[in-house]
Amino acid sequence: MRGQWFGRRGERAGRGCRAVPAGFMGGLVRPGVWWWLAATVLAGVMSADARSQAAERAEPLKGLLVTGGCCHDYASQKRIITEGLSQRINIVWDVVHEGGTSRTHKVSIYHKPDWSAGYDVVVHNECFGGVADDAFLENIVRGHRDTGVAAVFIHCALHSYRSAPKAVEQWRELIGVSSKSHERHRSVLVKNLRPTHPVMRGFPRQWQTPNGELYKIFKVWPNCTPLAEAFGQDTQQNHTVVWVNTCGKARVFGTSLGHHNETMNNDVWLGLVARGTLWACGKLRDDGTPQPGYEGTGIRPIVLGPLRPQTDPQFRKRDGAAKPKKRN
């Protein structure tokens, strides 16, 4: 008598299911098939084990954070970015923090022709709006556009190098949006435009930022995809605040949200930037989670000192504050 797999179809266990007769596999499986079944099971186990080992062996992303300049608490923000992202994705960091509070400092690493070599991603969180050297800025752009090194642009990176008469357009095309001013300081309501995009999975439909400095976006470049926007009370129009972009060989993630530490040192903001970084590096799955091996160390609080946001001198007169002193 030939055996039956699990009893008759539609019958529940304990209610008429036939007992499986002894030696049923001998009658059910033909000679030689045993080896095929065993090999298939073993291959499946080995494949799962290989995937697990591959995930464990994944080399961390190599990240460069460039920061410093006017108007922000960059000493705290470099901690927020490096520690917060490392908690969420597998990445190690080099940090270039220089220039004090200057608006005209030229970051030293950018003088090298191959300044981005050896990095998977460069996070730009600098504020040097007074730099007017076209050749200097063109070299920064080449470090992404011509090499394929991923880029992440945060807040005042959008306003950096805006004094360069020609190359600033190359910089803005790399970023994906153009801006040269911001609205008054106030919290903004961010609306998720593409909740199914991998970068925006996990981001709420709406998010009221703890504080804010909304950048006025006057151009969205052709390769840019806006992912979130916020309404500006001063301009009475919506402005893109989160986006992805491509420029030459580079994939780019950007957000104008930032400025205040309390906005950045927040699970919503850090989760967004972590997913954006993984997307730019090609390590983000469609469900918004890291590819195997690129998970972080685990989320925990980042405790900072007192918050000291500053205002860019260029905007003090317009915002009703004291006039900036003339530079010699």
C-alpha positions as CSV (number, residue, x, y, z in Angstrom):
1,M,0.0,0.0,0.0
2,R,1.4,3.4,-1.0
3,G,1.7,6.0,1.7
4,Q,-0.2,9.3,1.9
5,W,1.4,12.8,2.7
6,F,-0.5,14.2,5.7
7,G,-3.8,12.4,5.0
8,R,-6.7,13.3,2.7
9,R,-7.0,16.8,1.4
10,G,-9.4,19.0,3.4
11,E,-9.3,16.7,6.6
12,R,-8.1,18.1,9.8
13,A,-5.5,16.4,12.0
14,G,-7.3,14.3,14.6
15,R,-10.5,14.0,12.5
16,G,-10.0,11.1,10.1
17,C,-6.5,11.8,9.0
18,R,-4.9,8.5,8.0
19,A,-1.9,7.3,9.9
20,V,1.2,7.3,7.8
21,P,2.2,3.6,7.3
22,A,5.6,2.4,8.4
23,G,8.1,2.5,5.6
24,F,6.0,4.9,3.6
25,M,9.1,6.8,2.3
26,G,10.4,3.7,0.7
27,G,7.2,3.3,-1.3
28,L,6.8,7.0,-2.0
29,V,10.3,7.9,-3.1
30,R,12.0,6.2,-5.9
31,P,15.6,5.0,-5.8
32,G,18.1,7.8,-6.4
33,V,15.6,10.5,-5.4
34,W,16.8,10.2,-1.8
35,W,20.2,11.8,-2.8
36,W,18.4,14.6,-4.7
37,L,16.2,15.4,-1.7
38,A,19.2,15.4,0.7
39,A,21.3,17.5,-1.6
40,T,18.5,20.0,-2.1
41,V,17.9,20.4,1.6
42,L,21.6,20.7,2.3
43,A,22.1,23.2,-0.4
44,G,19.3,25.3,1.1
45,V,20.9,25.2,4.5
46,M,24.3,26.1,3.1
47,S,22.8,28.9,1.0
48,A,21.2,30.5,4.0
49,D,24.4,30.1,6.0
50,A,26.4,31.6,3.2
51,R,24.0,34.6,3.1
52,S,24.3,35.0,6.8
53,Q,28.1,34.9,6.6
54,A,28.1,37.3,3.7
55,A,26.0,39.7,5.7
56,E,28.5,39.4,8.6
57,R,31.4,40.0,6.3
58,A,30.0,43.1,4.7
59,E,32.7,45.8,4.8
60,P,31.4,49.0,6.4
61,L,30.8,52.0,4.1
62,K,33.6,54.6,4.2
63,G,32.1,58.0,4.9
64,L,33.6,61.5,4.9
65,L,31.9,64.3,6.7
66,V,32.9,67.8,5.7
67,T,31.6,70.4,8.2
68,G,32.3,73.8,9.6
69,G,31.6,77.5,8.8
70,C,29.1,80.1,9.7
71,C,26.0,80.1,11.8
72,H,25.6,76.5,13.1
73,D,26.6,74.4,16.1
74,Y,28.9,72.1,14.0
75,A,30.7,70.7,17.0
76,S,27.5,69.1,18.1
77,Q,26.2,68.4,14.7
78,K,29.2,66.3,13.7
79,R,28.4,64.1,16.7
80,I,24.7,63.9,15.7
81,I,25.5,62.9,12.1
82,T,28.3,60.4,12.7
83,E,27.0,58.8,15.8
84,G,23.3,58.9,14.7
85,L,24.0,57.4,11.3
86,S,26.4,54.7,12.6
87,Q,23.7,53.6,15.0
88,R,21.4,53.0,11.9
89,I,23.8,51.9,9.1
90,N,27.1,50.1,8.8
91,I,29.5,53.0,8.2
92,V,32.9,54.3,9.5
93,W,33.9,58.0,9.3
94,D,36.6,60.5,8.6
95,V,35.7,64.0,9.7
96,V,37.0,67.3,8.3
97,H,35.9,70.1,10.6
98,E,37.6,73.4,9.9
99,G,37.1,77.0,9.1
100,G,35.8,78.2,12.5
101,T,32.8,80.5,11.8
102,S,34.2,81.9,8.6
103,R,32.0,82.1,5.4
104,T,35.0,82.3,3.1
105,H,37.2,79.4,4.3
106,K,38.3,76.9,1.6
107,V,38.3,73.4,3.1
108,S,41.8,71.8,2.8
109,I,40.8,68.4,1.5
110,Y,39.0,70.0,-1.5
111,H,42.4,71.3,-2.8
112,K,43.4,67.7,-3.8
113,P,42.6,66.7,-7.4
114,D,41.3,63.3,-6.2
115,W,39.9,64.5,-2.9
116,S,37.0,62.0,-2.7
117,A,39.0,58.9,-3.6
118,G,38.6,56.0,-1.2
119,Y,35.2,57.1,0.1
120,D,31.8,55.5,-0.6
121,V,29.9,58.7,0.4
122,V,30.6,62.3,1.4
123,V,28.2,64.1,3.7
124,H,28.3,67.9,3.1
125,N,27.2,69.8,6.2
126,E,29.2,73.0,5.7
127,C,28.4,76.7,5.4
128,F,30.9,78.6,3.4
129,G,28.6,80.9,1.3
130,G,31.3,83.5,0.7
131,V,33.7,81.3,-1.2
132,A,33.9,82.8,-4.8
133,D,36.6,80.6,-6.4
134,D,35.1,78.8,-9.5
135,A,38.1,76.5,-10.0
136,F,37.9,75.4,-6.4
137,L,34.2,74.6,-6.6
138,E,34.5,72.8,-9.9
139,N,37.0,70.5,-8.3
140,I,34.5,69.7,-5.5
141,V,31.8,68.9,-8.1
142,R,34.1,66.6,-10.1
143,G,34.8,64.6,-6.9
144,H,31.2,63.4,-7.2
145,R,29.9,63.8,-10.7
146,D,32.9,62.3,-12.5
147,T,33.8,59.6,-9.9
148,G,30.5,58.2,-8.8
149,V,31.2,58.8,-5.1
150,A,27.8,59.3,-3.5
151,A,26.8,62.6,-2.0
152,V,24.6,63.7,0.9
153,F,23.7,67.4,1.2
154,I,22.4,68.8,4.5
155,H,20.9,72.3,5.1
156,C,23.5,75.0,4.6
157,A,25.4,73.0,2.0
158,L,22.8,74.4,-0.3
159,H,23.9,77.9,0.4
160,S,27.6,77.2,0.4
161,Y,29.7,78.5,-2.5
162,R,26.8,80.7,-3.8
163,S,29.3,83.5,-4.4
164,A,31.2,81.6,-7.1
165,P,30.0,83.4,-10.2
166,K,29.9,80.4,-12.7
167,A,30.6,77.1,-10.9
168,V,27.7,77.7,-8.4
169,E,25.3,76.3,-11.1
170,Q,27.4,73.1,-11.3
171,W,27.2,72.8,-7.6
172,R,23.4,73.3,-7.6
173,E,22.9,70.8,-10.4
174,L,24.9,68.3,-8.3
175,I,22.7,69.0,-5.3
176,G,19.5,68.8,-7.3
177,V,17.8,72.1,-6.1
178,S,18.7,75.8,-6.0
179,S,18.3,78.1,-3.0
180,K,19.9,81.3,-1.9
181,S,17.8,82.4,1.1
182,H,15.5,81.1,3.9
183,E,12.4,82.1,5.8
184,R,12.2,83.2,9.4
185,H,12.9,80.6,12.1
186,R,9.9,78.6,12.9
187,S,8.7,75.0,13.0
188,V,7.5,73.6,9.7
189,L,5.0,70.9,8.7
190,V,6.8,68.4,6.4
191,K,4.5,66.4,4.0
192,N,5.6,63.1,2.7
193,L,5.1,63.2,-1.1
194,R,6.2,59.7,-1.9
195,P,5.5,57.3,1.0
196,T,6.4,54.2,-1.1
197,H,9.8,55.5,-2.1
198,P,12.4,53.4,-0.1
199,V,13.9,56.6,1.4
200,M,10.5,57.7,2.7
201,R,9.4,54.4,4.2
202,G,9.3,54.9,7.9
203,F,8.9,58.6,7.5
204,P,5.5,59.8,8.7
205,R,2.8,61.2,6.4
206,Q,3.4,64.5,8.1
207,W,6.1,65.6,10.5
208,Q,6.1,68.9,12.5
209,T,9.7,69.7,13.0
210,P,10.9,70.7,16.5
211,N,12.3,73.9,15.1
212,G,13.0,75.1,11.6
213,E,14.6,77.4,9.0
214,L,12.8,76.7,5.7
215,Y,14.9,77.2,2.6
216,K,13.3,78.9,-0.3
217,I,13.8,76.6,-3.3
218,F,13.6,78.5,-6.6
219,K,14.6,75.7,-8.9
220,V,14.3,71.9,-9.0
221,W,16.8,70.4,-11.5
222,P,15.6,67.9,-14.2
223,N,17.1,64.8,-12.6
224,C,15.8,65.6,-9.1
225,T,12.9,63.8,-7.5
226,P,11.2,65.7,-4.6
227,L,10.2,63.4,-1.8
228,A,8.8,65.9,0.8
229,E,7.8,69.5,1.0
230,A,6.8,72.2,3.5
231,F,4.7,75.3,3.2
232,G,6.4,78.6,3.7
233,Q,4.5,81.2,5.6
234,D,6.7,84.0,4.4
235,T,6.5,83.1,0.7
236,Q,3.1,81.5,0.8
237,Q,4.2,78.5,-1.3
238,N,5.5,75.0,-0.9
239,H,9.3,74.3,-0.9
240,T,11.0,71.0,-1.5
241,V,12.8,69.9,1.7
242,V,13.8,66.2,0.9
243,W,14.9,64.9,-2.5
244,V,17.0,62.4,-4.4
245,N,19.1,63.3,-7.5
246,T,21.5,62.0,-10.0
247,C,24.3,64.0,-11.6
248,G,26.8,62.3,-13.9
249,K,27.9,59.1,-12.2
250,A,26.8,60.2,-8.7
251,R,23.7,59.4,-6.7
252,V,22.6,62.2,-4.4
253,F,20.4,62.5,-1.3
254,G,19.6,65.9,0.1
255,T,17.5,67.7,2.7
256,S,17.3,71.3,3.6
257,L,15.9,70.4,7.1
258,G,18.5,71.0,9.8
259,H,20.0,74.2,11.3
260,H,18.7,73.4,14.8
261,N,20.2,70.5,16.8
262,E,16.8,69.6,18.2
263,T,15.6,68.9,14.6
264,M,18.6,66.8,13.7
265,N,19.0,64.9,17.0
266,N,15.7,63.3,16.3
267,D,14.8,59.7,15.3
268,V,12.7,61.0,12.3
269,W,15.5,63.1,10.9
270,L,18.3,60.6,11.6
271,G,16.2,57.7,10.1
272,L,15.5,59.8,7.0
273,V,19.2,60.7,6.5
274,A,20.3,57.2,7.2
275,R,18.0,55.8,4.5
276,G,19.0,58.6,2.1
277,T,22.7,57.7,2.6
278,L,22.1,54.0,2.0
279,W,20.1,54.9,-1.1
280,A,22.9,57.1,-2.5
281,C,25.3,54.2,-1.9
282,G,23.0,51.6,-3.5
283,K,22.6,49.7,-0.2
284,L,18.9,50.4,0.6
285,R,16.2,47.7,0.0
286,D,12.8,48.6,-1.5
287,D,11.2,48.3,1.9
288,G,13.5,51.0,3.3
289,T,15.7,48.7,5.3
290,P,19.5,48.2,4.9
291,Q,20.8,45.5,2.7
292,P,22.1,42.5,4.7
293,G,25.3,43.5,6.5
294,Y,24.7,47.2,6.4
295,E,22.6,47.5,9.6
296,G,23.9,49.8,12.3
297,T,25.0,49.3,15.9
298,G,21.6,50.1,17.5
299,I,19.8,53.3,18.3
300,R,20.5,55.1,21.6
301,P,20.3,58.7,22.8
302,I,22.9,61.2,21.8
303,V,23.3,63.6,24.7
304,L,24.4,67.1,23.8
305,G,25.2,70.4,25.7
306,P,23.1,73.6,25.5
307,L,21.7,74.5,22.1
308,R,23.1,77.7,20.6
309,P,21.6,78.3,17.1
310,Q,23.0,81.4,15.3
311,T,21.7,83.6,12.5
312,D,23.7,84.1,9.3
313,P,24.8,87.8,9.3
314,Q,23.5,88.2,5.8
315,F,20.0,87.7,7.1
316,R,20.1,89.7,10.3
317,K,19.1,93.1,8.8
318,R,16.2,91.5,6.9
319,D,15.0,89.6,10.0
320,G,15.0,92.8,12.1
321,A,18.2,92.1,14.0
322,A,21.3,94.3,14.3
323,K,23.2,95.2,11.2
324,P,26.4,93.1,10.7
325,K,29.7,95.0,11.2
326,K,31.5,95.9,8.0
327,R,34.5,93.7,7.2
328,N,37.8,95.3,6.7
